[in-house]
Amino acid sequence: MRTKNSEYRIGGVSCEALAEKMGTPLQIFDQEKIENRLQEYQTYFKSHRFETGVIYASKAFLCKAMLELLEEQNFCLDVVSGGELHCAKTSSFTMSRIFFHGNNKSQAELEQALEYGVGTVVLDNPEETELLISLAEEKRKRIDVLIRINPGIEAHTHKYIMTAHLDSKFGISIRKKEEIVNMIRSIEKSAFVNFEGIHAHIGSQIFDVQAFREEVRILAEFAEVLEKEDGIPVHTFDLGGGFAATYTAEDSPIPIQEACRAVLKACEEEADKRDLTLRRVFIEPGRSLIAEAGSTLYRIGFQKDTESKHYIFIDGGMADNIRPTLYQAKYNCDNISRLNEAKTVWTTVAGKCCESGDILIEDILLPPCENGDLLLVYTTGAYGYSMASNYNRLPRPAAVFVKNGNARCVLRRETFQDLEALECSDPVEI
Ligand SMILES: *Cc1c(COP(=O)(O)O)cnc(C)c1O
């Protein structure tokens, strides 16, 4: 939002003031945008036929302030590690609404899930199934399970973020029906573990609603086989996430209302057509919920001209946002210290890390910049902070929620002392 004196505000708070008070790089979240997205999903992901639930994929961005917003709006939560579980537990998130994912959960993590009273474990493989059954028995704790199926769909996106081709490390190939049936037979024998249904996740940053329809069709076909040939009722479909967000002008995601409607309609039609016992449908958005609500504020430092490029250097980079380096993710940005100036210079925004791949944005039109200007990079809410590292011993940035002119620091900036706190010189007795 631009004001008269071209002071850039998010949630009614001046970015200039935030930079002054909190330093840079700074991860800024527009709280109202998050709340609106949560609300949209809850409003539109509803069906007359099924119970529905929206599961936030916490790997996109997780902290206690985020969990509070999720709890307020009755969201479920997808976690993939003991660390994410711990975060949920210590912020009093409702444990029965947690779905525990992952292809290699440790015994300690499965025990943690049982002790915390996690609602659902999404089983990835037969070994895990046996382990969970024995642990649940031992602890005499009940738990629901879904089985992660790999439906073999290649959703249209960068190949490194594609998960459901048949050689993926995730889930069990839909072609291995016997293996899946054997898992379910073991589960059926357990008095503590309850088979609820199947899960799939076909990729990320998906723009084509057809990919989700195809996913539903394939899962429904599989559920029909399980029900009719093996007498195994499949009450739940968890269709995963992958709904796209807008990073640059080239992206046009499926509107949430349309995506929700399409997924549920496909489930309704398939359930009718195949006479399925399907009762519950879940989706697991991460990126589409949080990406656009976040932006990162950097201060511009030195500049450099090479033969064909004009570089501006920022005080962060791949340590706080590895996505461009990891999979050539694209971003848009503005020099918010010069909002009224013409964009005349093709500029490459580079980070301060010791990697030539540490380029945040390649060739974007900006006004001529000066040392000390503020650069705001948009749509950094998902997989930015959560993938942040201490590469080059850079402390991780602070994160702030802004709303109605108020700012609230939700994750403080790391300090050198935080980094130092891990140092030790303890003898290890072998
Ligand atoms: C990553 C992931 C999601 C969320 O994906 P987005 O692209 O962020 O929506 C959901 N479910 C599973 C199992 C995942 O691995």
Ligand as a Chemical Component Dictionary entry (heavy atoms), coordinates in Angstrom:
data_LIG
# 
_chem_comp.id                   LIG 
_chem_comp.type                 NON-POLYMER 
_chem_comp.pdbx_formal_charge   0 
_chem_comp.three_letter_code    LIG 
# 
loop_
_chem_comp_atom.comp_id 
_chem_comp_atom.atom_id 
_chem_comp_atom.alt_atom_id 
_chem_comp_atom.type_symbol 
_chem_comp_atom.charge 
_chem_comp_atom.model_Cartn_x 
_chem_comp_atom.model_Cartn_y 
_chem_comp_atom.model_Cartn_z 
_chem_comp_atom.pdbx_ordinal 
LIG C1 C1 C 0 4.686 -30.104 1.182  1  
LIG C2 C2 C 0 3.452 -30.857 1.438  2  
LIG C3 C3 C 0 2.224 -30.196 1.471  3  
LIG C4 C4 C 0 2.064 -28.725 1.170  4  
LIG O1 O1 O 0 2.429 -28.410 -0.138 5  
LIG P1 P1 P 0 2.195 -26.905 -0.673 6  
LIG O2 O2 O 0 2.750 -26.975 -2.049 7  
LIG O3 O3 O 0 2.967 -26.006 0.208  8  
LIG O4 O4 O 0 0.743 -26.648 -0.628 9  
LIG C5 C5 C 0 1.110 -30.924 1.812  10 
LIG N1 N1 N 0 1.187 -32.251 2.072  11 
LIG C6 C6 C 0 2.359 -32.929 2.030  12 
LIG C7 C7 C 0 2.385 -34.363 2.359  13 
LIG C8 C8 C 0 3.529 -32.260 1.709  14 
LIG O5 O5 O 0 4.674 -32.929 1.651  15 
# 
loop_
_chem_comp_bond.comp_id 
_chem_comp_bond.atom_id_1 
_chem_comp_bond.atom_id_2 
_chem_comp_bond.value_order 
_chem_comp_bond.pdbx_ordinal 
LIG C1 C2 SING 1  
LIG C2 C3 SING 2  
LIG C2 C8 DOUB 3  
LIG C3 C4 SING 4  
LIG C3 C5 DOUB 5  
LIG C4 O1 SING 6  
LIG O1 P1 SING 7  
LIG P1 O2 DOUB 8  
LIG P1 O3 SING 9  
LIG P1 O4 SING 10 
LIG C5 N1 SING 11 
LIG N1 C6 DOUB 12 
LIG C6 C7 SING 13 
LIG C6 C8 SING 14 
LIG C8 O5 SING 15 
# 
